[in-house]
Amino acid sequence: MTPGQFLLRFFYTPVGSVRRSIREGGPWAQARTEANRREMETAAAHLGPLPVFQDAPCASVHLMTGRRFWYQSAFCLHSLAIASRANVRAVLYDDGSIDEECAGRLASLGPGVRIRRAQELREQLDRLLPAARFPVLRERWQNYVNIRKLTDVHCGSSGWKLVIDSDILFFRRPDVMLDWLAAPGGPLHAVDCAEAYGYSRDLMARLAKAPIAPLVNVGLCGLRSEDLDWERLEAWCAELIARERTNYYLEQALVAMIVAGKRCTVAPPGDYVTLPQRCEVERPRAVMHHYVDTSKRWYFRYGWRHIAGASAAGGGA
């Protein structure tokens, strides 16, 4: 064991766990959160197909999901359908963990949901982003799942696509999002609760050759597939990592660089809330919640129950 591995195992990891426990309310709160999470997962199995609305428009979205997140995807899509009164069409991208049981649960959401399995996605990348030409992107694809929200969704495709995260719930009609889907005029993104790019903005701006907007959040991320220059993204990734190492927020940094200098639709943060507080989750007033970081506690305790109740009351017509 190297000194670095020793420190990671016996100092940094335990200290990080203690700090996270404190931020999440302590061991008792963490245990309750996990019990609530399991309850949500059980409830998701009984949601049934997405509601269908007669003579309603379609809302097409793209999500990456897997065995650990299928139930969150199910609640996300049900909440979108109920809040928007639209017929939701979703393409789900396998993060590599979807087995037959998980695929069956996702298929129960109805014919408007299509799953693209990991093998199919890998074969597509082998053709279009071969490792010999794109070594950094392919290494990140293998070891950093979030990059797949760019590669798997957009590579080899065309047209505008809205990628949303599974840990999102909708409570009122998302007009900004639906209007963008009807007539995209440029990229769309949400607003973060704090800037989280993982890389210095000066370096990002130099590579993008444009100023980097603050607080870009990719919980909602609308891009046109043919606008992604894979050679440039390969070079950006290589330079960012060489200068400032790998980072969990690489995907968000890349999107901020892609949209730099462009006229974007920005989801208003008062309605499209990243990191909602407990009082907001208990009695939602916003259009949408994105349950990042410590708000997971309130997501599992309160958030999904609003959707379960609305779904049980019957959303379709």
N, C-alpha and C positions, 0 to 999 in steps of 0.2 A: 504494500500500500504506500503510495507516494504521500508526502506531507500534505499536498492539496486534497487528496482523497480522504486522508485522515480528518482534516479540518472540516470537509464537507459533511462527512458521516457523523462525526462526534461533536461538532460545534454548530456549523451553519444550519444544518437540517433541523436539529432539536430546537435551536433558538428560533428559527423561522416558524416551526410548529407552535411554539408557545406564543409568539407574537400574533399569529393568525388566530389562535384560540381566544386570545384577549379581544381582538377586533371583532370576533364573531360572538362575543358574549360569554365566553368561558365554556368549560366542558359540558355543563348541564344544558346550556342553550344549544350547543352543537349537537348533543344527543337528541334534543327535541326537534331541531331542524332536520336531522336525518330521518326521524320518524315521520315528520310531515312530508319529506321528499318521497318516502316509500308509499305513503298514502296517495300522493299525487300520481305516482306511477301506476298504482292499482286502479285509480279512477280513470286514467287514460285508456285503459283496456276496455272500458265500457262506454266510451264516447260515441262510437259508431261512425258511420260515414259523415263527411262534411255536409252541412245543409245545402239544399238546392232551392234556388229562388226563381220563380217563373218570370220570364221576360227581363231578367236582370243581366247587367254586364258581367264580363269575366275579369278576374284579377289574377294575373300570372306572376308567380314568385318562385324563387330558387332558394333552397336551403341545403346545407351540408348537415348530415346527421349520422347516427350510428346507434349501437346497442345501448350506450350510456345516455343518449339524448332523445331517443325516439318519442318518449312520452311528452317531452317538452315541445318537440316539433308538432305533435298531435294537438296539444293545447294551443299552441301558437296559431296553427291553421284554423282551428275551430273558432278562436277568438276573432281572427281576421274576417272569416265568413260572416259571423254573427254581427260584428260591428259595422262592416261595410255593406251588408245585405247584397253582396256580390257572390257570384259563383267562382270559388277559388280554384285555380289550376296551379299545381305545384310540381316542380321537378326536384326530387330529393337525390342528393349526391352522397354515395356511400363513403364514409370516412375510413373504410377498411374493416369495420367491425360488424357490419350487418350480416347476421346469419339467417337461416330460414325462418326461425321463430320471429325474429325482429322484422324480417321482410313481410311476414304474414300480418303482423300488427299494423305495419304501415299501410299495407294493401287494404286493410279494413277501413281506411279513411275514404275509400271510394274510387271510382274510375277517373276522377280528376287528378289523381296523384300518380306520378310515374317515378320509378326508382332507377337510377343509373348505378349499376353495381361496380365495385372496385376493379374487377378484372377488365371490364369494358373500358373504364377510364384509364387504366394503366396502358392498355393496348393503344388507345388513342394518343397518349403522350409519347409512347415509343415511336409512333409514326411522325408526330408533329413537333415534339420537343425531345429529340433523342439525347441521351445523356452525353454523348460525345460532343455535341454542339452546345448543350445547355447544362453543364455539370453542376452549377450552383443551384439553379432552379430545381433540378431533379434531386439533388441532395436534400434541399429544403422540403420538397414534396414528400420524400421518404421519412424525414425526421421532424417536420414542423407542419402539422396538419392544417393550420389556418391558411397556408399558402394555396391550398386546394380550392379555396373559395374564389381564387383568381384563375388558376390553371384549369381546373376541372370544369368550371362553368363556362369560361370564355374561349379556351383554346379550340381552334377549329370551328368556331361558331360565328354568327353574325347577328346584328340587331341589338337592341337595348334589352338589358336584363336587370331585374331588381333582385339582389341577394339579401336575404334577411336572416338574422340569427334566430336560433330556436328558442332562446331564453327571452322572448318578447311576447307580450300580451297586448291586445287591443281592446279598448273599452268604449270608444266612440268612433264615429265614421272618420277614417283617416283621409280627409279630402286632399291634402297636399300629396300624399302618396298615390291616391287613385287618379288625381288629375295628371300626375307625372306619368303613370302607366298609360293613360289614354293618349298623351301627346308629349313624349320626352323631348325637351329642348336642350338638354345638356346633362351632365352627371348629377346625381342626387346623393346626398349623404346626410347623416344625422349629426348632432352636436354632442361632444363628449362632456362629462362632468369635470374633467381635468385633462390637460394635454398628455397624451400617452402615445408617443411615436417610438420611443426607445433609442432614437438617434438624434443628434444635434440638428437643429433646424438649419443652421448655416450649411452643413454638409448636404442635407437634403435639397436645399434651394440651389446650391451650386450644381448638383447633378441634374436637377429638374430644369434648371435655367429659368426659374420663375419663383416668385415668393410663395412660401408655404403658408396656407391658411391655418389659423389656430383651431384646435379642438375638433378636427375632423374625426368622426366616429363612423365605423363601418357596420354597425348593427343594421342600418339600412344603407345599401350601397348600390346605386344604379349606374351602370357603365355600358358603353357600346362595345361589343366584343371586338370588332375590327379595329377599334382605336388602341388596343393594347399591342404595343410593339415588344415582342418577346425578346428580341436581341437587346433592346434597351433595358428591359427589366432584368435580364441576365447580368448586364454590365452594372446596373444599379445595385443589385444584390451583392455582387462580388465586391464592389467598392465599399458599400456600407459595412459589410461583414469584415473586410480586410482592415478597415480603419477603426471600427467601433464594435466589433464582435457580433455574434448572433444575439437576437433579442426576441422575446415573445411577441412584441408589437410590430414586427417586420411587415406583416401584411397591411396593417393600418398605415404605417409609414409609406409603403409603396402606393397605396391609394391616395394619400395626401399628395404625393409627388405626381401621380397621374392626373389629378384634377387641378394641380397648381396652375394658376393663371387662367383657368377656364371659368365661364359663367355657370354656376351650379344652382340647382334647387336645394336649399338647405331646410331640412325639417325643423320647424320652430321648437326650440328646446323647452318652452313652457308647455307645449302639447305633446311632444315626443321626448319623453323624459328618460335620460340615462341616470341610473342609480337613484330610483325613487326612494323617498324616506317612508318610514313606517306609517305615518298618518295618511300619506297619499295612497299607499297600497291598501290600507284598511278601507278607505272610502275614495276610490279613484275618481279624479276630476279630469285627468289628462286623457288625451287620445290614446296614448301608447306608453307602456313601461318597458324599458330594457333593463333587466335585472342583472347588473354586473356587480362584482365584488361583494361587499357586505349586504347588499340588498337581496341577495339570494335567500337570506334568512326570512325576509318578509314575503318573498315570492312563494316559498314552500309553505309558509304558515297561512297566508291570506290570499295572495294574488290569484292562484289558479282556481280557488273556490268560487270566485265571481263567475268564471267562465263555465265551470261545471254546473252551477245553478242555471245559467242562461241556456246552456245546451240541454239540460233536462227539461226546461220549460218549452223547448221546441224552437229551433231557429229558422227552419225552412218554411216555405210557403208555396 
